[in-house]
Amino acid sequence: MFKYLWMVTQDLFLTVTLTTLMHAFLYRLSGRRGRMLSRLGLALGTLASFILAAVKYNTKLIISSHWNHYIYAVVLVLTLCTLLLTILFGRKENAGTGAGALLLCTVGALLSGVHIFYALPGVLLYPFSFNTMGQGYLSSYYLVRMAGWLGALVLLLVYSRLLHGCAMSIKPYGTVPVLLNAGLLSFAFYCFGRYFVPWVNRAKWLKWSIRYTDAEYGWIGSYMMFTANHAMLYLWIVAVLAALLAILTFRQGMIIREPYDNPAQLRKLKARNRHWRRMAGGILSLVLICTVILTVVKTNDTRQVELSAPETYTVDEAAGVILVPMENVSDEHLHRFEYRTDKNINVRWIVVKKPGSASFGVGLDACEVCGNAGYYERNGQIICKRCDVVMNINTIGFKGGCNPIPLPYEVMNGNLAFKLSDLIAGEKEFR
């Protein structure tokens, strides 16, 4: 659940912010015409995203690694054109009735569509990559992940609505294009750095290697490495701009500056100002929530879990078995063991006593779904390290799903006995 909550938020936050500000800017610039063109750009970008996602899903299409670099080039060109046209034709509210304003609205709408097309297809494909442990779309595994995916989309939808309201309400009008262009310019810097990557790799006539170092590339190499290693920086810049818009809107809603003739008009103005403050407070709250999701939640979800150290056992070469005293593994906690084969492959297996039972859950420290990532214990539960699914301890030892691959054992004189031949047969899972 948390994985797709932060992934969708990370993938779409910047795009949602910039396209929302662009929509409000074009609406305030050219009225209905600006709103219509903006909606058309968003609709075309969304439609193209669905088509690309459907093609990739149905044909297993693998797009060249340079695809994003071409998108960066388009975004860069459209952004620079938008900045220039804004300076020339976008300085006055409701003044966009000429050819220049029409061109600005068209380029801005195209830019919004490209932003959507850049970010949305991957998000649309997430639900088709959920690990359901073979239990289908109605399983709890799938529904939990879908809850995180949908939760992020709903969060961003509410955020977009409130941000649009603030952008339409803020005075003076010039605040909107300034904040929008600041966000576009920061993302243009990112696109500019990423755009260089494929061309630097191909510039063999300059005798450049593929290593990005200051000595090899000078400022270009430094710039490319900075954009690659600090991609989240541009998202935080946009988040700060959204928070700044909310603060300015909240401040605007603190004082009534318009004249009024009677108490009814005063009550109406007070209600409007409360609405502004609530929208601003909502944006600040959602920006804070997204910040927590992209820092605390993401860090906890992506932290590396260290597997416990293998425990000791006795090898009976004559009988061809490994013996583990039952008293050592009867505390209903996870116990891990490891055997190095003649091919220098470490075969791991786990043992856990089933609660309220005299039997043990035994299996290789690997499964058919997630490979040899292994299992660990958390608060008395056995968790798959790769997919974070909680195992039913009573089903460990049975084949299927994300359960450990079963490993046969026998009880011999108070010991659990594992055949060396069975462990050697499990080599293929740990290569």
DONUBA-9839 format. One record per residue (C-alpha): residue number from 1; residue in three letters; z, x, y. Coordinates in steps of 0.5 Angstrom, whole numbers, plus 500, padded with zeros to 3 digits. Example, Ala and Ser with C-alpha at 12.3 -4.5 7.8 and 13.67 -1.06 7.14 Angstrom:
<nodes>
NODE   seq   type    pz    px    py
NODE     1    ALA   516   525   491
NODE     2    SER   514   527   498
</nodes>
This chain:
<nodes>
NODE   seq   type    pz    px    py
NODE     1    MET   500   500   500
NODE     2    PHE   502   505   505
NODE     3    LYS   496   510   503
NODE     4    TYR   491   505   506
NODE     5    LEU   496   502   512
NODE     6    TRP   495   509   515
NODE     7    MET   488   511   513
NODE     8    VAL   485   505   516
NODE     9    THR   489   505   522
NODE    10    GLN   487   513   523
NODE    11    ASP   480   511   521
NODE    12    LEU   479   505   526
NODE    13    PHE   484   506   532
NODE    14    LEU   480   510   536
NODE    15    THR   474   506   535
NODE    16    VAL   478   500   536
NODE    17    THR   480   502   543
NODE    18    LEU   474   505   546
NODE    19    THR   470   499   544
NODE    20    THR   475   494   546
NODE    21    LEU   475   498   553
NODE    22    MET   468   498   553
NODE    23    HIS   467   490   552
NODE    24    ALA   472   489   558
NODE    25    PHE   468   494   562
NODE    26    LEU   462   491   561
NODE    27    TYR   464   484   562
NODE    28    ARG   468   485   569
NODE    29    LEU   461   489   571
NODE    30    SER   456   484   569
NODE    31    GLY   460   478   567
NODE    32    ARG   456   474   562
NODE    33    ARG   450   478   561
NODE    34    GLY   455   484   560
NODE    35    ARG   459   480   555
NODE    36    MET   453   478   551
NODE    37    LEU   450   485   551
NODE    38    SER   457   488   549
NODE    39    ARG   458   483   543
NODE    40    LEU   451   484   541
NODE    41    GLY   452   491   540
NODE    42    LEU   458   490   536
NODE    43    ALA   455   485   532
NODE    44    LEU   449   490   530
NODE    45    GLY   454   495   529
NODE    46    THR   458   491   524
NODE    47    LEU   452   488   521
NODE    48    ALA   449   495   520
NODE    49    SER   456   498   517
NODE    50    PHE   456   492   512
NODE    51    ILE   449   494   510
NODE    52    LEU   450   501   509
NODE    53    ALA   457   500   505
NODE    54    ALA   453   495   501
NODE    55    VAL   448   500   499
NODE    56    LYS   453   505   498
NODE    57    TYR   457   501   493
NODE    58    ASN   451   498   489
NODE    59    THR   447   504   489
NODE    60    LYS   452   510   489
NODE    61    LEU   448   513   495
NODE    62    ILE   451   520   497
NODE    63    ILE   449   521   504
NODE    64    SER   448   528   506
NODE    65    SER   454   532   509
NODE    66    HIS   450   533   515
NODE    67    TRP   450   525   516
NODE    68    ASN   456   525   521
NODE    69    HIS   453   531   525
NODE    70    TYR   447   526   527
NODE    71    ILE   452   521   529
NODE    72    TYR   456   526   533
NODE    73    ALA   449   527   536
NODE    74    VAL   448   520   538
NODE    75    VAL   455   519   540
NODE    76    LEU   454   525   545
NODE    77    VAL   448   523   548
NODE    78    LEU   450   516   549
NODE    79    THR   457   518   552
NODE    80    LEU   454   522   557
NODE    81    CYS   448   517   559
NODE    82    THR   454   512   560
NODE    83    LEU   458   517   564
NODE    84    LEU   452   518   569
NODE    85    LEU   450   511   569
NODE    86    THR   457   509   570
NODE    87    ILE   458   513   576
NODE    88    LEU   451   510   579
NODE    89    PHE   452   503   578
NODE    90    GLY   459   501   575
NODE    91    ARG   463   502   581
NODE    92    LYS   464   495   583
NODE    93    GLU   466   489   579
NODE    94    ASN   461   483   579
NODE    95    ALA   456   487   582
NODE    96    GLY   452   489   576
NODE    97    THR   446   484   577
NODE    98    GLY   440   490   578
NODE    99    ALA   436   494   573
NODE   100    GLY   441   499   573
NODE   101    ALA   447   495   571
NODE   102    LEU   443   492   566
NODE   103    LEU   441   499   563
NODE   104    LEU   448   501   563
NODE   105    CYS   450   495   559
NODE   106    THR   445   496   554
NODE   107    VAL   447   503   553
NODE   108    GLY   454   502   553
NODE   109    ALA   453   496   548
NODE   110    LEU   449   501   544
NODE   111    LEU   455   506   544
NODE   112    SER   460   501   542
NODE   113    GLY   455   499   536
NODE   114    VAL   454   506   534
NODE   115    HIS   462   507   534
NODE   116    ILE   463   501   529
NODE   117    PHE   457   504   525
NODE   118    TYR   461   511   525
NODE   119    ALA   468   508   523
NODE   120    LEU   467   502   519
NODE   121    PRO   463   503   513
NODE   122    GLY   468   507   509
NODE   123    VAL   474   502   511
NODE   124    LEU   469   497   508
NODE   125    LEU   469   501   501
NODE   126    TYR   476   502   501
NODE   127    PRO   478   495   497
NODE   128    PHE   473   497   491
NODE   129    SER   476   504   490
NODE   130    PHE   483   501   489
NODE   131    ASN   486   504   483
NODE   132    THR   488   497   479
NODE   133    MET   490   501   472
NODE   134    GLY   485   497   469
NODE   135    GLN   488   490   470
NODE   136    GLY   483   487   475
NODE   137    TYR   483   485   482
NODE   138    LEU   489   480   481
NODE   139    SER   493   485   479
NODE   140    SER   500   487   483
NODE   141    TYR   497   494   483
NODE   142    TYR   491   491   487
NODE   143    LEU   494   486   491
NODE   144    VAL   499   491   494
NODE   145    ARG   494   496   496
NODE   146    MET   490   490   499
NODE   147    ALA   496   488   503
NODE   148    GLY   496   495   506
NODE   149    TRP   489   495   508
NODE   150    LEU   489   488   511
NODE   151    GLY   495   489   514
NODE   152    ALA   492   495   518
NODE   153    LEU   486   491   520
NODE   154    VAL   491   485   522
NODE   155    LEU   495   490   526
NODE   156    LEU   488   493   530
NODE   157    LEU   486   486   531
NODE   158    VAL   492   484   535
NODE   159    TYR   492   490   538
NODE   160    SER   485   490   541
NODE   161    ARG   486   483   543
NODE   162    LEU   492   485   547
NODE   163    LEU   488   491   550
NODE   164    HIS   482   487   552
NODE   165    GLY   487   482   556
NODE   166    CYS   490   488   560
NODE   167    ALA   483   491   561
NODE   168    MET   481   484   564
NODE   169    SER   487   483   568
NODE   170    ILE   489   490   571
NODE   171    LYS   487   491   578
NODE   172    PRO   484   495   581
NODE   173    TYR   477   494   577
NODE   174    GLY   476   502   577
NODE   175    THR   482   503   573
NODE   176    VAL   478   500   567
NODE   177    PRO   472   505   567
NODE   178    VAL   476   511   569
NODE   179    LEU   480   510   563
NODE   180    LEU   474   508   559
NODE   181    ASN   470   514   561
NODE   182    ALA   476   519   560
NODE   183    GLY   477   516   552
NODE   184    LEU   469   517   551
NODE   185    LEU   469   524   555
NODE   186    SER   475   526   550
NODE   187    PHE   471   524   544
NODE   188    ALA   465   527   546
NODE   189    PHE   468   534   546
NODE   190    TYR   470   533   539
NODE   191    CYS   463   530   537
NODE   192    PHE   460   537   541
NODE   193    GLY   464   541   537
NODE   194    ARG   462   538   530
NODE   195    TYR   455   537   532
NODE   196    PHE   454   545   532
NODE   197    VAL   457   546   525
NODE   198    PRO   450   545   521
NODE   199    TRP   446   548   526
NODE   200    VAL   450   555   526
NODE   201    ASN   450   555   518
NODE   202    ARG   442   555   519
NODE   203    ALA   442   560   524
NODE   204    LYS   440   565   520
NODE   205    TRP   436   569   525
NODE   206    LEU   442   570   529
NODE   207    LYS   445   574   523
NODE   208    TRP   451   569   523
NODE   209    SER   455   568   516
NODE   210    ILE   458   561   514
NODE   211    ARG   465   564   516
NODE   212    TYR   468   561   523
NODE   213    THR   471   567   526
NODE   214    ASP   472   569   533
NODE   215    ALA   469   575   532
NODE   216    GLU   462   572   529
NODE   217    TYR   461   566   533
NODE   218    GLY   465   567   540
NODE   219    TRP   467   561   544
NODE   220    ILE   463   557   539
NODE   221    GLY   466   559   533
NODE   222    SER   473   558   536
NODE   223    TYR   471   551   539
NODE   224    MET   468   548   532
NODE   225    MET   475   551   529
NODE   226    PHE   479   547   534
NODE   227    THR   475   541   533
NODE   228    ALA   476   541   526
NODE   229    ASN   483   543   526
NODE   230    HIS   485   538   531
NODE   231    ALA   481   532   530
NODE   232    MET   488   527   531
NODE   233    LEU   488   530   538
NODE   234    TYR   483   526   540
NODE   235    LEU   486   520   537
NODE   236    TRP   493   521   541
NODE   237    ILE   489   522   547
NODE   238    VAL   486   515   547
NODE   239    ALA   493   512   545
NODE   240    VAL   496   515   551
NODE   241    LEU   490   512   555
NODE   242    ALA   492   505   552
NODE   243    ALA   499   506   553
NODE   244    LEU   498   508   561
NODE   245    LEU   493   502   561
NODE   246    ALA   499   498   559
NODE   247    ILE   504   501   563
NODE   248    LEU   500   500   569
NODE   249    THR   499   492   567
NODE   250    PHE   506   491   566
NODE   251    ARG   508   494   573
NODE   252    GLN   503   490   576
NODE   253    GLY   506   484   573
NODE   254    MET   513   486   576
NODE   255    ILE   511   484   583
NODE   256    ILE   507   477   586
NODE   257    ARG   503   480   592
NODE   258    GLU   499   474   593
NODE   259    PRO   501   468   598
NODE   260    TYR   503   462   595
NODE   261    ASP   504   455   599
NODE   262    ASN   509   451   595
NODE   263    PRO   514   452   589
NODE   264    ALA   508   450   584
NODE   265    GLN   504   455   586
NODE   266    LEU   510   460   585
NODE   267    ARG   511   458   578
NODE   268    LYS   504   459   576
NODE   269    LEU   504   466   579
NODE   270    LYS   510   468   575
NODE   271    ALA   508   465   569
NODE   272    ARG   501   469   570
NODE   273    ASN   506   475   571
NODE   274    ARG   510   474   565
NODE   275    HIS   504   474   561
NODE   276    TRP   501   480   564
NODE   277    ARG   508   483   562
NODE   278    ARG   508   481   555
NODE   279    MET   501   483   553
NODE   280    ALA   503   490   556
NODE   281    GLY   509   490   552
NODE   282    GLY   505   488   546
NODE   283    ILE   501   494   547
NODE   284    LEU   506   499   548
NODE   285    SER   510   496   541
NODE   286    LEU   503   496   537
NODE   287    VAL   502   503   540
NODE   288    LEU   509   505   538
NODE   289    ILE   508   502   531
NODE   290    CYS   501   506   530
NODE   291    THR   504   512   532
NODE   292    VAL   510   511   527
NODE   293    ILE   504   509   521
NODE   294    LEU   500   516   523
NODE   295    THR   506   520   523
NODE   296    VAL   512   518   519
NODE   297    VAL   509   514   514
NODE   298    LYS   503   518   513
NODE   299    THR   507   524   512
NODE   300    ASN   512   521   507
NODE   301    ASP   506   518   503
NODE   302    THR   502   525   503
NODE   303    ARG   508   529   502
NODE   304    GLN   507   534   495
NODE   305    VAL   512   532   490
NODE   306    GLU   514   538   486
NODE   307    LEU   515   537   478
NODE   308    SER   521   539   475
NODE   309    ALA   522   545   471
NODE   310    PRO   520   545   464
NODE   311    GLU   526   545   459
NODE   312    THR   528   549   453
NODE   313    TYR   527   547   446
NODE   314    THR   526   551   439
NODE   315    VAL   520   552   435
NODE   316    ASP   520   552   428
NODE   317    GLU   514   556   426
NODE   318    ALA   515   555   418
NODE   319    ALA   515   547   419
NODE   320    GLY   510   548   425
NODE   321    VAL   514   543   430
NODE   322    ILE   518   544   436
NODE   323    LEU   525   541   436
NODE   324    VAL   528   538   442
NODE   325    PRO   536   536   441
NODE   326    MET   536   528   442
NODE   327    GLU   543   529   445
NODE   328    ASN   539   533   451
NODE   329    VAL   535   527   452
NODE   330    SER   539   521   451
NODE   331    ASP   541   520   459
NODE   332    GLU   535   516   460
NODE   333    HIS   532   521   465
NODE   334    LEU   526   524   465
NODE   335    HIS   525   531   461
NODE   336    ARG   519   535   462
NODE   337    PHE   517   540   457
NODE   338    GLU   511   545   456
NODE   339    TYR   508   549   451
NODE   340    ARG   503   555   452
NODE   341    THR   497   555   447
NODE   342    ASP   494   561   444
NODE   343    LYS   488   559   449
NODE   344    ASN   493   560   455
NODE   345    ILE   493   553   456
NODE   346    ASN   500   550   458
NODE   347    VAL   501   543   455
NODE   348    ARG   506   539   458
NODE   349    TRP   510   533   455
NODE   350    ILE   515   528   458
NODE   351    VAL   521   525   454
NODE   352    VAL   525   519   457
NODE   353    LYS   530   515   453
NODE   354    LYS   529   507   454
NODE   355    PRO   534   503   457
NODE   356    GLY   538   499   452
NODE   357    SER   535   502   446
NODE   358    ALA   535   507   441
NODE   359    SER   528   509   442
NODE   360    PHE   524   514   446
NODE   361    GLY   518   514   451
NODE   362    VAL   514   520   449
NODE   363    GLY   507   522   452
NODE   364    LEU   503   528   455
NODE   365    ASP   505   529   462
NODE   366    ALA   498   526   463
NODE   367    CYS   494   520   463
NODE   368    GLU   487   517   462
NODE   369    VAL   486   515   469
NODE   370    CYS   490   520   473
NODE   371    GLY   489   526   469
NODE   372    ASN   494   531   469
NODE   373    ALA   497   530   475
NODE   374    GLY   504   529   472
NODE   375    TYR   510   524   473
NODE   376    TYR   516   525   476
NODE   377    GLU   523   521   477
NODE   378    ARG   525   517   483
NODE   379    ASN   531   513   484
NODE   380    GLY   531   512   476
NODE   381    GLN   524   510   476
NODE   382    ILE   518   514   473
NODE   383    ILE   512   515   478
NODE   384    CYS   505   517   477
NODE   385    LYS   504   523   482
NODE   386    ARG   497   522   483
NODE   387    CYS   497   514   484
NODE   388    ASP   504   513   486
NODE   389    VAL   505   507   481
NODE   390    VAL   511   506   478
NODE   391    MET   511   506   470
NODE   392    ASN   515   501   466
NODE   393    ILE   519   505   462
NODE   394    ASN   519   501   456
NODE   395    THR   511   502   455
NODE   396    ILE   511   509   455
NODE   397    GLY   509   511   449
NODE   398    PHE   504   506   448
NODE   399    LYS   496   507   450
NODE   400    GLY   493   504   456
NODE   401    GLY   493   504   464
NODE   402    CYS   497   509   467
NODE   403    ASN   501   510   462
NODE   404    PRO   502   517   459
NODE   405    ILE   498   519   453
NODE   406    PRO   502   518   447
NODE   407    LEU   504   524   443
NODE   408    PRO   507   523   436
NODE   409    TYR   514   525   434
NODE   410    GLU   519   524   429
NODE   411    VAL   527   524   428
NODE   412    MET   529   530   424
NODE   413    ASN   537   532   423
NODE   414    GLY   538   529   430
NODE   415    ASN   532   532   434
NODE   416    LEU   526   530   436
NODE   417    ALA   520   534   432
NODE   418    PHE   513   535   435
NODE   419    LYS   508   538   431
NODE   420    LEU   504   544   434
NODE   421    SER   498   541   432
NODE   422    ASP   499   535   436
NODE   423    LEU   500   539   442
NODE   424    ILE   494   543   441
NODE   425    ALA   490   537   441
NODE   426    GLY   492   535   448
NODE   427    GLU   489   542   451
NODE   428    LYS   483   538   453
NODE   429    GLU   488   534   458
NODE   430    PHE   490   540   461
NODE   431    ARG   484   545   462
</nodes>
